[in-house]
Amino acid sequence: MNSNKKAAKLVGVLFILAAVTAVIGLLLYDPILNGPDYLIKGSEHANQVILGALMELILVASAVGTATTMFPILRKYNETIALWHVCFRFLEAIIITIGVISVLSLLTLSREFVAAGPQDTASFQASGTVLKAIHDWTFMLGPLFMLGINTMMYSYIFYKTKLVPKFISILGMTGATLVFIYGLLVMFGVIQQISVWSLLSLPVAANEMILAVWLIVKGFNPSALASLSAKK
């Protein structure tokens, strides 16, 4: 039981760490991702951008950590879904990492642009547009599309097993559905990712924070864990 309590607390801490580093990373990227003079601003704020990349790498490690820590518990109900959850979480982490690489590559381009001076601006702008597009797509596919799939998987198992209160599981499945639909709409160009439609991602964010706090304070339901262990 002590190992399950420790696992629950670790999952809760990792969820919070992932959320905090994701927000900080996005804010730190501002000089190189936003504004018409990003090729100049990126180089001027190089350390800030690198720190943002570091925050996202911590996010990647935290995301993988939540999946691998929950796996031994989720597999007691359904090993296939638990394994899918780990695989899709790893895929989400890989997509986010590609986004980090695109931003760091954009930083290199910014430094080269400043060093080269005003000559051949068009080619630098074209390369910058491609790198920003790669980041935008990874920002959609990872934190929206894949997040919806992952959240649905563990929330479904939580709902069926009663490892956490049902209102948390229901909020998770609802949030997963909304953020997945949000990702699809952005993918097909129906809506803009940064718009009022961003509110569709709030339920899944709320679920992660409520779940995190619950796991840190209360942990997984002992009777539900005992029932799962008995079935094995």
Backbone torsions as a table, in degrees:
resi	resn	phi	psi	omega
1	MET	NA	-35.7	179.1
2	ASN	-61.5	-38.9	179.8
3	SER	-64.6	-37.0	178.2
4	ASN	-67.8	-38.3	177.6
5	LYS	-65.4	-42.0	178.7
6	LYS	-65.0	-39.6	178.5
7	ALA	-63.5	-42.2	-179.8
8	ALA	-62.7	-44.6	179.6
9	LYS	-64.3	-40.6	-180.0
10	LEU	-64.2	-43.3	178.0
11	VAL	-60.6	-44.1	179.5
12	GLY	-60.7	-45.6	179.4
13	VAL	-63.4	-41.4	-179.1
14	LEU	-67.0	-36.7	176.1
15	PHE	-61.6	-45.1	-179.9
16	ILE	-66.4	-42.8	179.3
17	LEU	-61.5	-41.1	178.9
18	ALA	-62.8	-43.4	-178.8
19	ALA	-66.0	-44.2	-177.6
20	VAL	-65.9	-47.1	-178.4
21	THR	-67.6	-31.5	177.6
22	ALA	-63.5	-45.2	-179.5
23	VAL	-67.5	-46.2	-179.4
24	ILE	-62.1	-43.4	-180.0
25	GLY	-59.2	-44.4	-179.5
26	LEU	-64.0	-39.7	179.0
27	LEU	-66.5	-39.8	-178.9
28	LEU	-70.2	-24.4	178.9
29	TYR	-75.8	-10.4	-170.3
30	ASP	-49.6	-45.4	-176.6
31	PRO	-61.7	-29.9	-174.2
32	ILE	-100.5	-12.3	-179.5
33	LEU	-106.9	-19.2	-175.8
34	ASN	-123.8	148.1	177.8
35	GLY	94.4	150.1	-177.1
36	PRO	-70.6	-21.6	-177.0
37	ASP	-102.5	33.8	-175.8
38	TYR	-63.4	-28.2	179.7
39	LEU	-68.1	-24.8	175.9
40	ILE	-90.0	-46.7	-177.7
41	LYS	-62.6	-34.9	-179.3
42	GLY	-59.8	-47.1	179.6
43	SER	-65.7	-38.2	-179.9
44	GLU	-66.2	-28.6	-178.4
45	HIS	-116.4	40.7	-174.4
46	ALA	-57.9	-47.0	-178.3
47	ASN	-63.7	-36.0	177.2
48	GLN	-63.8	-43.6	179.6
49	VAL	-64.8	-42.7	178.6
50	ILE	-63.2	-39.1	176.6
51	LEU	-63.6	-37.6	176.5
52	GLY	-62.3	-40.8	177.3
53	ALA	-63.5	-39.4	177.7
54	LEU	-62.8	-40.3	178.0
55	MET	-60.7	-41.0	-179.8
56	GLU	-70.3	-30.8	175.8
57	LEU	-69.0	-33.9	173.6
58	ILE	-66.2	-38.7	174.5
59	LEU	-58.0	-44.5	179.8
60	VAL	-59.9	-48.0	-179.8
61	ALA	-63.1	-38.3	-180.0
62	SER	-67.1	-41.4	179.8
63	ALA	-62.6	-45.1	177.4
64	VAL	-64.2	-38.5	-179.7
65	GLY	-62.3	-39.8	179.3
66	THR	-63.4	-41.8	-177.5
67	ALA	-68.0	-47.1	-177.1
68	THR	-69.8	-31.9	178.7
69	THR	-73.1	-36.4	179.5
70	MET	-78.5	-20.7	-173.7
71	PHE	-54.0	-49.5	-178.8
72	PRO	-59.6	-26.7	-179.7
73	ILE	-84.7	-45.6	-178.9
74	LEU	-65.5	-34.0	-176.6
75	ARG	-67.2	-18.9	178.7
76	LYS	-66.7	-25.0	176.9
77	TYR	-92.9	-50.0	-178.7
78	ASN	-151.7	105.4	-175.3
79	GLU	-66.8	-33.0	-179.1
80	THR	-65.0	-49.5	179.3
81	ILE	-64.1	-39.7	178.9
82	ALA	-61.0	-40.4	178.8
83	LEU	-69.8	-40.8	175.2
84	TRP	-57.3	-43.1	-179.2
85	HIS	-58.7	-44.9	178.6
86	VAL	-63.0	-45.3	-177.8
87	CYS	-63.3	-45.7	-179.2
88	PHE	-70.4	-31.2	176.4
89	ARG	-68.1	-39.7	175.3
90	PHE	-62.6	-40.3	178.9
91	LEU	-63.8	-41.1	175.7
92	GLU	-59.0	-43.4	180.0
93	ALA	-63.8	-39.5	178.8
94	ILE	-64.3	-42.4	179.5
95	ILE	-62.5	-43.6	178.5
96	ILE	-63.4	-39.7	179.1
97	THR	-62.6	-38.8	176.2
98	ILE	-61.2	-38.7	176.3
99	GLY	-62.5	-40.0	177.4
100	VAL	-62.4	-44.6	179.6
101	ILE	-61.7	-38.6	179.7
102	SER	-64.6	-38.9	179.3
103	VAL	-68.6	-42.9	178.8
104	LEU	-65.5	-35.1	175.8
105	SER	-66.6	-37.3	177.2
106	LEU	-65.4	-35.2	176.5
107	LEU	-64.6	-42.9	176.3
108	THR	-60.6	-43.2	177.7
109	LEU	-61.0	-40.6	179.1
110	SER	-62.3	-42.9	178.5
111	ARG	-63.8	-41.6	178.7
112	GLU	-65.3	-37.3	179.7
113	PHE	-64.3	-44.5	179.6
114	VAL	-65.6	-39.9	-179.5
115	ALA	-68.8	-33.8	-177.5
116	ALA	-78.0	-22.0	-177.8
117	GLY	84.2	-162.9	-173.7
118	PRO	-74.6	-2.9	-176.0
119	GLN	-76.0	147.0	175.9
120	ASP	54.3	43.8	-178.8
121	THR	-63.2	-36.4	-176.1
122	ALA	-59.7	-42.8	-178.4
123	SER	-68.3	-37.2	176.6
124	PHE	-64.6	-42.2	179.6
125	GLN	-63.7	-40.1	179.9
126	ALA	-63.9	-44.9	178.8
127	SER	-64.5	-39.8	178.7
128	GLY	-63.4	-39.6	178.6
129	THR	-61.6	-41.3	179.6
130	VAL	-64.7	-45.9	-178.2
131	LEU	-65.9	-38.5	176.9
132	LYS	-66.6	-36.7	178.5
133	ALA	-64.9	-39.3	177.6
134	ILE	-61.1	-44.9	178.2
135	HIS	-62.5	-43.0	-178.9
136	ASP	-60.7	-41.8	-179.9
137	TRP	-68.2	-40.5	178.3
138	THR	-67.8	-34.1	178.7
139	PHE	-65.9	-27.5	177.5
140	MET	-84.8	-46.9	-174.5
141	LEU	-69.9	-36.6	-178.4
142	GLY	-78.9	-69.8	-175.4
143	PRO	-70.1	-9.1	178.3
144	LEU	-114.8	-69.1	-172.8
145	PHE	-61.3	-58.5	-178.7
146	MET	-67.5	-35.9	178.5
147	LEU	-60.6	-39.3	178.6
148	GLY	-61.6	-43.0	179.3
149	ILE	-64.3	-48.5	-177.9
150	ASN	-61.9	-45.1	-178.2
151	THR	-64.4	-39.1	178.3
152	MET	-61.7	-39.4	-177.6
153	MET	-63.7	-54.0	-176.6
154	TYR	-73.3	-30.7	178.9
155	SER	-67.7	-37.6	178.1
156	TYR	-62.0	-45.2	178.6
157	ILE	-65.7	-40.8	176.6
158	PHE	-60.4	-39.4	-179.6
159	TYR	-65.7	-43.9	-176.9
160	LYS	-72.0	-31.8	-175.0
161	THR	-97.5	-16.3	-176.3
162	LYS	63.6	30.6	176.7
163	LEU	-64.3	-28.7	174.2
164	VAL	-132.5	162.8	179.6
165	PRO	-54.4	146.0	-174.2
166	LYS	-62.8	-30.0	-178.6
167	PHE	-64.5	-31.0	177.5
168	ILE	-71.0	-43.5	179.1
169	SER	-62.7	-42.9	180.0
170	ILE	-65.8	-41.4	176.5
171	LEU	-61.8	-38.7	178.8
172	GLY	-64.0	-46.6	180.0
173	MET	-67.0	-37.4	177.3
174	THR	-65.3	-47.9	179.0
175	GLY	-62.1	-38.9	179.1
176	ALA	-62.7	-42.7	179.4
177	THR	-63.6	-45.8	-177.7
178	LEU	-65.5	-43.4	-177.3
179	VAL	-71.7	-30.1	176.6
180	PHE	-68.0	-44.9	177.0
181	ILE	-62.9	-41.9	177.4
182	TYR	-56.9	-45.9	178.7
183	GLY	-61.3	-42.3	179.0
184	LEU	-63.5	-43.5	-179.6
185	LEU	-63.7	-38.7	176.8
186	VAL	-67.4	-42.1	-178.4
187	MET	-58.8	-41.7	-178.2
188	PHE	-88.8	6.4	175.1
189	GLY	74.4	17.5	179.7
190	VAL	-72.2	-38.3	179.0
191	ILE	-133.5	164.6	175.1
192	GLN	-89.2	144.0	-178.5
193	GLN	-65.3	-45.0	177.9
194	ILE	-94.5	92.3	-177.9
195	SER	-162.3	-173.3	178.6
196	VAL	-62.4	-23.3	178.9
197	TRP	-67.6	-12.1	176.4
198	SER	-59.6	-19.4	178.3
199	LEU	-60.9	-21.9	178.4
200	LEU	-65.0	-18.6	-179.7
201	SER	-90.2	-7.8	-177.2
202	LEU	-64.8	-42.5	-180.0
203	PRO	-58.8	-40.0	-179.1
204	VAL	-70.7	-33.7	176.4
205	ALA	-67.7	-42.4	177.7
206	ALA	-62.4	-40.1	179.2
207	ASN	-59.8	-45.5	-177.7
208	GLU	-63.2	-40.3	-178.7
209	MET	-72.5	-41.3	178.0
210	ILE	-64.9	-43.6	178.3
211	LEU	-62.0	-43.2	-179.3
212	ALA	-59.7	-48.6	-179.6
213	VAL	-63.3	-42.0	179.9
214	TRP	-61.3	-44.7	-178.5
215	LEU	-66.6	-36.9	178.6
216	ILE	-68.0	-41.7	-174.9
217	VAL	-84.8	-46.4	-172.4
218	LYS	-106.3	-32.5	-175.9
219	GLY	78.4	-172.6	177.3
220	PHE	-76.5	151.0	-180.0
221	ASN	-60.3	115.9	-177.0
222	PRO	-59.6	-40.8	-178.8
223	SER	-67.0	-36.4	176.9
224	ALA	-66.7	-40.1	177.1
225	LEU	-63.4	-42.2	179.1
226	ALA	-63.0	-40.2	179.2
227	SER	-64.4	-41.3	178.8
228	LEU	-65.6	-40.9	-179.8
229	SER	-65.7	-36.6	-179.3
230	ALA	-65.6	-35.0	179.3
231	LYS	-67.3	-26.0	179.2
232	LYS	-83.7	NA	NA
